Amino acid sequence: MALTQTTDATYEADVLQSDKPTLVDFWAPWCGPCRAIAPVLEEIARDHDEIKIVKFNTDENPQWTGKLGITSIPTMHVYVGGEIVHTIVGAMPKPKLLRELAPFLS
């Protein structure tokens, strides 16, 4: 499955109403660690259909960024059934990120 983008306008439909575990990558174009982890997230999205991965540009979408209290990026929230069940802060190598996501991957 390809990585997709979500916005303030589509967040509820894309994330909260998703029928599968959804990882939201809160990022911004100027953020070096965000750019570093992007290819890792693209690989995971491609290799694991059981989790949906969406990118959320915090600069362009202040409503949900503020509502969720995102103050440090990259921050990743994993949602199941519309609820945040896991939070990851900071960039990390693919093996460590896969360990973090293991409960949501088959």
C-alpha positions in Angstrom: 0.0 0.0 0.0 1.3 3.4 -0.9 1.9 6.1 1.7 -0.8 8.8 1.6 -1.2 12.4 2.8 -3.9 13.5 5.2 -4.9 17.1 6.2 -7.0 18.8 8.8 -10.0 18.4 6.5 -9.6 14.7 5.9 -8.0 13.5 9.2 -11.2 12.1 10.6 -12.0 10.0 7.6 -8.4 9.0 6.8 -7.4 8.2 10.4 -10.1 8.1 13.0 -12.5 6.1 10.7 -9.9 3.8 9.2 -10.7 0.1 9.3 -7.1 -0.9 9.9 -4.3 0.2 12.3 -3.1 3.6 11.0 0.2 5.2 11.6 0.2 9.0 11.3 3.6 10.6 10.6 3.6 14.2 11.8 6.3 16.0 9.9 7.3 19.2 8.2 9.5 19.9 5.1 12.2 21.7 7.0 12.6 18.8 9.5 15.8 16.8 8.8 14.9 13.8 10.9 11.4 13.8 9.3 13.1 13.6 5.8 15.4 10.9 7.1 12.6 8.6 8.2 10.4 9.2 5.2 12.0 6.4 3.0 11.7 4.0 5.9 8.0 4.7 6.2 7.6 4.3 2.5 9.2 0.9 2.6 7.1 -0.2 5.5 3.9 1.0 3.8 4.9 -0.9 0.6 5.8 -4.1 2.5 2.9 -4.2 5.1 -0.7 -4.0 3.8 -2.0 -4.6 7.3 -1.1 -1.1 8.5 -2.1 2.2 6.8 0.6 4.9 6.9 -0.3 8.5 6.4 1.8 11.7 6.4 0.5 14.8 8.1 2.3 18.1 7.4 2.2 20.1 10.6 3.0 23.4 9.0 0.0 23.2 6.6 -2.4 21.7 9.1 -2.4 23.6 12.5 -5.9 22.4 13.6 -5.1 18.7 14.4 -1.5 19.5 15.2 -2.7 21.8 18.0 -5.6 19.5 19.1 -3.2 16.6 19.5 -0.5 18.7 21.2 2.2 17.9 18.7 5.3 19.9 19.8 8.1 17.7 18.5 8.5 16.1 15.1 8.8 13.6 13.8 6.1 12.2 16.0 4.1 9.1 15.0 0.8 8.0 16.4 -0.7 4.6 15.8 -4.5 4.5 15.9 -6.7 1.5 16.3 -10.5 2.1 16.2 -10.0 5.9 16.2 -7.9 5.8 19.4 -4.2 6.5 19.8 -2.7 3.2 21.1 1.0 3.9 20.5 3.2 7.0 20.2 6.8 7.1 18.7 8.8 10.3 18.9 11.9 10.8 16.8 13.5 9.2 13.8 15.0 5.7 14.2 16.5 3.0 12.0 14.1 0.7 10.2 14.7 -2.4 12.5 13.9 -0.4 15.6 10.8 1.1 14.0 9.6 -2.3 12.9 10.0 -3.5 16.5 7.9 -0.6 17.7 5.3 -1.5 15.2 5.4 -5.3 15.6 2.1 -5.5 17.5 0.4 -4.0 14.5 2.1 -6.0 11.8 1.4 -9.7 10.9 
